[in-house]
Amino acid sequence: MTLIDYINQLRIEEAKYLLDSGNASVTEVALSVGYNDPNYFSKVFTKLEHVTPHNYRKRKKGTETSLHVATKPT
């Protein structure tokens, strides 16, 4: 693993945390983790996670909603 690969991996891990925990836009997340170009951020994110940042968030939110609904008392 190159230094650049390692740095990208760290940035994407932080981006995943931000996407999971907040309502910041993908552009805001990209800028927060050090990517000046949101399109490049999306490209790197997709390469490492095999899903776009938007779909990552959507999938995570959908999972949380499904679990929440499934555990509601009847």
Phi, psi and omega per residue, in radians:
M1 nan 2.280 3.122
T2 -1.421 2.910 3.097
L3 -1.054 -0.732 3.121
I4 -1.085 -0.742 3.094
D5 -1.045 -0.755 -3.138
Y6 -1.107 -0.794 3.135
I7 -1.098 -0.764 3.104
N8 -1.067 -0.714 3.126
Q9 -1.074 -0.775 3.104
L10 -1.096 -0.756 3.130
R11 -1.083 -0.735 -3.112
I12 -1.214 -0.637 3.064
E13 -1.070 -0.744 3.091
E14 -1.149 -0.702 3.112
A15 -1.071 -0.725 3.108
K16 -1.059 -0.731 3.100
Y17 -1.064 -0.810 -3.135
L18 -1.135 -0.685 3.109
L19 -1.158 -0.628 3.137
D20 -1.273 -0.637 -2.911
S21 -1.798 -0.119 -3.066
G22 -2.462 -3.040 -3.140
N23 -1.968 0.270 3.123
A24 -1.110 2.527 3.096
S25 -1.183 2.868 3.095
V26 -1.047 -0.676 3.099
T27 -1.082 -0.775 3.119
E28 -1.110 -0.704 3.099
V29 -1.105 -0.798 3.130
A30 -0.979 -0.846 -3.137
L31 -1.134 -0.652 -3.123
S32 -1.117 -0.555 -3.100
V33 -1.738 0.167 2.977
G34 1.770 0.185 3.079
Y35 -1.741 2.096 3.117
N36 -1.395 -0.311 -3.121
D37 -2.035 1.857 -3.127
P38 -1.024 -0.536 3.106
N39 -1.173 -0.697 3.097
Y40 -1.176 -0.705 3.066
F41 -0.975 -0.836 3.140
S42 -1.068 -0.671 3.125
K43 -1.119 -0.817 3.140
V44 -1.146 -0.796 3.137
F45 -0.999 -0.845 -3.116
T46 -1.106 -0.680 3.122
K47 -1.100 -0.720 -3.084
L48 -1.449 -0.603 -3.037
E49 -1.834 -0.156 3.135
H50 1.084 0.478 3.076
V51 -2.770 2.568 3.121
T52 -1.224 2.750 3.093
P53 -0.989 -0.735 3.141
H54 -1.066 -0.829 3.141
N55 -1.221 -0.540 3.049
Y56 -1.035 -0.870 3.140
R57 -1.102 -0.783 -3.123
K58 -1.051 -0.768 3.132
R59 -1.114 -0.772 3.140
K60 -1.126 -0.795 3.136
K61 -1.117 -0.685 3.113
G62 -1.116 -0.684 3.112
T63 -1.138 -0.781 3.136
E64 -1.107 -0.743 3.131
T65 -1.110 -0.772 3.139
S66 -1.074 -0.770 3.136
L67 -1.156 -0.703 -3.135
H68 -1.111 -0.800 3.141
V69 -1.129 -0.705 -3.092
A70 -1.177 -0.432 -3.077
T71 -1.739 0.061 3.108
K72 -1.196 2.395 3.070
P73 -1.188 2.582 -3.130
T74 -1.776 nan nan
